Each structure stands twice: as structure tokens, then as C-alpha cells.
Amino acid sequence: MKNVNSKKTVFRCDICCEDIPRVDKHKHIRLHFATNRRPRKCKLCGKSFATPARLENHVRSHTKEMLYSCDTCGKEFNQKSNWKTHQKVHQVPAGMIQCAKCYIKLKKSIGLERHAIFCGKESDYYTVEEVENPKKNPNARKKTDTIYRCNQCPDDAPKRRKEYMEDHVIRAHLKVKLHCCYFCDIKFIHRTELQIHLRSHTGEKPFTCKTCGKGFSQSTHYNMHQVSHSEERTFKVE
């Protein structure tokens, strides 16, 4: 660029010989470089690109042409980079399992079974509500929490967070037995029921009578046994 003004307020461009204000010097130069480095222009929108490959990828955004398809789920992509990124969705780390419907990854099979109940149909069982919990400082910004209301229960039923709402629906309404015995494959709704059942296989008796030393696998049986040692015949455990 040549200075053609003693006050250095105007410059003449060596490329196009145009006199431009000094403050617009860098902006004007960038226009020339942008034109030289991006000679390939899209005929549909006029946007320029530096290489034929980039122009070709851009044109597909107009034509909706999909050249790359996922072998696992069939989803299609117009760019190879997006296709490669998508492949990571199907890469399941060791020790994890994946939902065949939404491809979410879970650590335990019981988690997948629970997830499958609600996958894609959460609104059939519960709805989302936003509630504001003001902090102690009245001038502070209010904090918003997400809670869930059961669609199967009356409107005045208590509202819960998502993980507790899922447990509620599974146990109270669907009666799904997610907890399976390792020895005989019997399933239970509650984990505590499974723990009690397992003692019938392992022989574990965690409740021991202090009077006679007899052991019991359930606290209810232990409490009933105490009656035989009580003159008052009460169910109180000493």
C-alpha cells in the first residue's frame, strides 16, 4: 500500500489502485485475499469456498443428498465428518450395555430394563413441572427445580424427582419385578424383598435371640419369637 496523503488519512491499494480511508485499510485488504483464496462459488447461494471438496459438501446442504449411511441404525449424513462422529454413539465401552431404541449407554442390565419401560413414552406415566425455590435472600435470583407429577395418581398426590417417580410408577402401577434372584430366578418388586429371599439360599440369619441364641432370617420372625420369652406377651424387642 502507498501513502498518497501527507496526513496519512488516505491509502491507495496496489491491487485495485483504489483510494481508501486509512481506517478501512485492513478490511479492504481482507476482501482481496478472501476473493483469491475462495474462488469457488456456490451457484445456489453465492457463498465462496477454497477447495472443490468444501464446495461439494456445501452444495449437499441445498440438495439434501446423503452419501453416508450408518450400518447400525441406518441414519444418513451428507458429510463424512458427521458420519464419523455419529459412529461413536454405537461404541459401547466394556462393562456397559446400550438401549437399542435411543442408544443411551447404561452400566447395569437392571438399569436397561428400567430404562426400556419409559424410553420414548415418559409422558404416558408422568409429566414435568417447573417449580421455583426462592433462596433465603429475597433479592437473589430464584432457583428453578424440575419435578414430576404421576399421571396415574390423583392431582393431589405428592410430586417427585425423576428417579423417584420412575420407582413409584414401576412399583405402584406397573408392578414390574426388576430384582431377580441369582439362584432360582424368582423376581421381586422391591430390593428388600430380594435380600430377604436370598437368605433362604445362603442360610444367613442376621437376627439372633439373646435369650436362647436361636437365629432368624427375618425380623418379623425374630419379633414373634420374643413373645415366648416375655411374661407380658408383648411384641417389644428387648
Contacts in CASP RR format, 6 or more apart in sequence:
PFRMAT RR
TARGET T0000
AUTHOR 0000-0000-0000
METHOD contacts of the structure
MODEL  1
MKNVNSKKTVFRCDICCEDIPRVDKHKHIRLHFATNRRPRKCKLCGKSFA
TPARLENHVRSHTKEMLYSCDTCGKEFNQKSNWKTHQKVHQVPAGMIQCA
KCYIKLKKSIGLERHAIFCGKESDYYTVEEVENPKKNPNARKKTDTIYRC
NQCPDDAPKRRKEYMEDHVIRAHLKVKLHCCYFCDIKFIHRTELQIHLRS
HTGEKPFTCKTCGKGFSQSTHYNMHQVSHSEERTFKVE
1 11 0 8 1.000
1 12 0 8 1.000
1 13 0 8 1.000
1 14 0 8 1.000
1 25 0 8 1.000
1 29 0 8 1.000
2 11 0 8 1.000
2 12 0 8 1.000
2 14 0 8 1.000
3 11 0 8 1.000
4 10 0 8 1.000
4 11 0 8 1.000
4 12 0 8 1.000
4 19 0 8 1.000
5 11 0 8 1.000
8 22 0 8 1.000
9 21 0 8 1.000
9 22 0 8 1.000
10 19 0 8 1.000
10 20 0 8 1.000
10 21 0 8 1.000
10 22 0 8 1.000
11 19 0 8 1.000
11 20 0 8 1.000
11 21 0 8 1.000
11 22 0 8 1.000
11 25 0 8 1.000
12 18 0 8 1.000
12 19 0 8 1.000
12 20 0 8 1.000
13 19 0 8 1.000
13 20 0 8 1.000
13 28 0 8 1.000
13 29 0 8 1.000
13 32 0 8 1.000
15 32 0 8 1.000
16 32 0 8 1.000
18 28 0 8 1.000
20 28 0 8 1.000
34 48 0 8 1.000
35 48 0 8 1.000
37 50 0 8 1.000
38 48 0 8 1.000
38 49 0 8 1.000
38 50 0 8 1.000
39 48 0 8 1.000
39 50 0 8 1.000
40 48 0 8 1.000
40 49 0 8 1.000
40 50 0 8 1.000
40 51 0 8 1.000
40 52 0 8 1.000
40 54 0 8 1.000
40 55 0 8 1.000
41 47 0 8 1.000
41 48 0 8 1.000
41 49 0 8 1.000
41 55 0 8 1.000
42 48 0 8 1.000
42 49 0 8 1.000
42 55 0 8 1.000
42 58 0 8 1.000
42 59 0 8 1.000
42 62 0 8 1.000
44 59 0 8 1.000
44 62 0 8 1.000
45 62 0 8 1.000
47 58 0 8 1.000
49 55 0 8 1.000
49 58 0 8 1.000
57 78 0 8 1.000
57 79 0 8 1.000
60 66 0 8 1.000
60 67 0 8 1.000
60 78 0 8 1.000
60 79 0 8 1.000
61 78 0 8 1.000
64 78 0 8 1.000
65 78 0 8 1.000
66 76 0 8 1.000
66 77 0 8 1.000
66 78 0 8 1.000
67 77 0 8 1.000
67 78 0 8 1.000
67 80 0 8 1.000
68 76 0 8 1.000
68 77 0 8 1.000
68 78 0 8 1.000
68 79 0 8 1.000
68 80 0 8 1.000
68 82 0 8 1.000
68 83 0 8 1.000
69 75 0 8 1.000
69 76 0 8 1.000
69 77 0 8 1.000
69 83 0 8 1.000
70 76 0 8 1.000
70 77 0 8 1.000
70 83 0 8 1.000
70 86 0 8 1.000
70 87 0 8 1.000
70 90 0 8 1.000
72 90 0 8 1.000
73 90 0 8 1.000
73 103 0 8 1.000
75 86 0 8 1.000
77 83 0 8 1.000
77 86 0 8 1.000
89 103 0 8 1.000
90 98 0 8 1.000
90 103 0 8 1.000
92 98 0 8 1.000
92 105 0 8 1.000
93 105 0 8 1.000
95 107 0 8 1.000
96 105 0 8 1.000
96 106 0 8 1.000
96 107 0 8 1.000
97 105 0 8 1.000
97 106 0 8 1.000
97 107 0 8 1.000
97 108 0 8 1.000
97 109 0 8 1.000
97 112 0 8 1.000
98 104 0 8 1.000
98 105 0 8 1.000
98 106 0 8 1.000
99 105 0 8 1.000
99 106 0 8 1.000
99 112 0 8 1.000
99 115 0 8 1.000
99 116 0 8 1.000
99 119 0 8 1.000
101 116 0 8 1.000
101 119 0 8 1.000
101 120 0 8 1.000
102 119 0 8 1.000
102 120 0 8 1.000
104 115 0 8 1.000
104 119 0 8 1.000
106 112 0 8 1.000
106 115 0 8 1.000
110 178 0 8 1.000
110 179 0 8 1.000
113 178 0 8 1.000
114 166 0 8 1.000
114 170 0 8 1.000
114 178 0 8 1.000
117 166 0 8 1.000
117 169 0 8 1.000
117 170 0 8 1.000
117 174 0 8 1.000
117 176 0 8 1.000
118 125 0 8 1.000
118 166 0 8 1.000
118 169 0 8 1.000
123 151 0 8 1.000
124 151 0 8 1.000
125 150 0 8 1.000
125 151 0 8 1.000
125 152 0 8 1.000
125 165 0 8 1.000
125 169 0 8 1.000
125 173 0 8 1.000
126 148 0 8 1.000
126 149 0 8 1.000
126 150 0 8 1.000
126 151 0 8 1.000
126 165 0 8 1.000
126 169 0 8 1.000
127 148 0 8 1.000
127 149 0 8 1.000
127 151 0 8 1.000
128 146 0 8 1.000
128 147 0 8 1.000
128 148 0 8 1.000
129 146 0 8 1.000
129 147 0 8 1.000
129 148 0 8 1.000
129 149 0 8 1.000
129 159 0 8 1.000
130 144 0 8 1.000
130 145 0 8 1.000
130 146 0 8 1.000
130 147 0 8 1.000
131 144 0 8 1.000
131 145 0 8 1.000
131 147 0 8 1.000
132 142 0 8 1.000
132 143 0 8 1.000
132 144 0 8 1.000
132 145 0 8 1.000
133 142 0 8 1.000
133 143 0 8 1.000
133 144 0 8 1.000
133 145 0 8 1.000
134 140 0 8 1.000
134 142 0 8 1.000
134 143 0 8 1.000
135 141 0 8 1.000
135 142 0 8 1.000
135 143 0 8 1.000
146 161 0 8 1.000
146 162 0 8 1.000
147 159 0 8 1.000
147 160 0 8 1.000
147 161 0 8 1.000
148 159 0 8 1.000
148 160 0 8 1.000
148 161 0 8 1.000
148 162 0 8 1.000
148 165 0 8 1.000
149 155 0 8 1.000
149 157 0 8 1.000
149 159 0 8 1.000
150 157 0 8 1.000
150 160 0 8 1.000
150 165 0 8 1.000
150 168 0 8 1.000
150 169 0 8 1.000
150 173 0 8 1.000
152 169 0 8 1.000
152 172 0 8 1.000
152 173 0 8 1.000
160 168 0 8 1.000
170 176 0 8 1.000
170 178 0 8 1.000
170 189 0 8 1.000
171 189 0 8 1.000
171 190 0 8 1.000
175 189 0 8 1.000
176 189 0 8 1.000
177 187 0 8 1.000
177 188 0 8 1.000
177 189 0 8 1.000
178 187 0 8 1.000
178 189 0 8 1.000
179 187 0 8 1.000
179 188 0 8 1.000
179 189 0 8 1.000
179 190 0 8 1.000
179 191 0 8 1.000
179 193 0 8 1.000
179 194 0 8 1.000
180 186 0 8 1.000
180 187 0 8 1.000
180 188 0 8 1.000
180 194 0 8 1.000
181 187 0 8 1.000
181 188 0 8 1.000
181 194 0 8 1.000
181 197 0 8 1.000
181 198 0 8 1.000
181 201 0 8 1.000
182 198 0 8 1.000
183 198 0 8 1.000
183 201 0 8 1.000
184 201 0 8 1.000
186 197 0 8 1.000
188 194 0 8 1.000
188 197 0 8 1.000
196 217 0 8 1.000
196 218 0 8 1.000
198 204 0 8 1.000
199 205 0 8 1.000
199 206 0 8 1.000
199 217 0 8 1.000
199 218 0 8 1.000
200 217 0 8 1.000
203 217 0 8 1.000
204 217 0 8 1.000
205 215 0 8 1.000
205 216 0 8 1.000
205 217 0 8 1.000
206 217 0 8 1.000
207 215 0 8 1.000
207 216 0 8 1.000
207 217 0 8 1.000
207 218 0 8 1.000
207 219 0 8 1.000
207 221 0 8 1.000
207 222 0 8 1.000
208 214 0 8 1.000
208 215 0 8 1.000
208 216 0 8 1.000
209 215 0 8 1.000
209 216 0 8 1.000
209 222 0 8 1.000
209 225 0 8 1.000
209 226 0 8 1.000
209 229 0 8 1.000
210 238 0 8 1.000
211 229 0 8 1.000
212 229 0 8 1.000
214 225 0 8 1.000
215 222 0 8 1.000
216 222 0 8 1.000
216 225 0 8 1.000
222 237 0 8 1.000
223 235 0 8 1.000
223 237 0 8 1.000
224 235 0 8 1.000
226 235 0 8 1.000
226 236 0 8 1.000
226 237 0 8 1.000
226 238 0 8 1.000
227 233 0 8 1.000
227 234 0 8 1.000
227 235 0 8 1.000
230 236 0 8 1.000
230 238 0 8 1.000
END
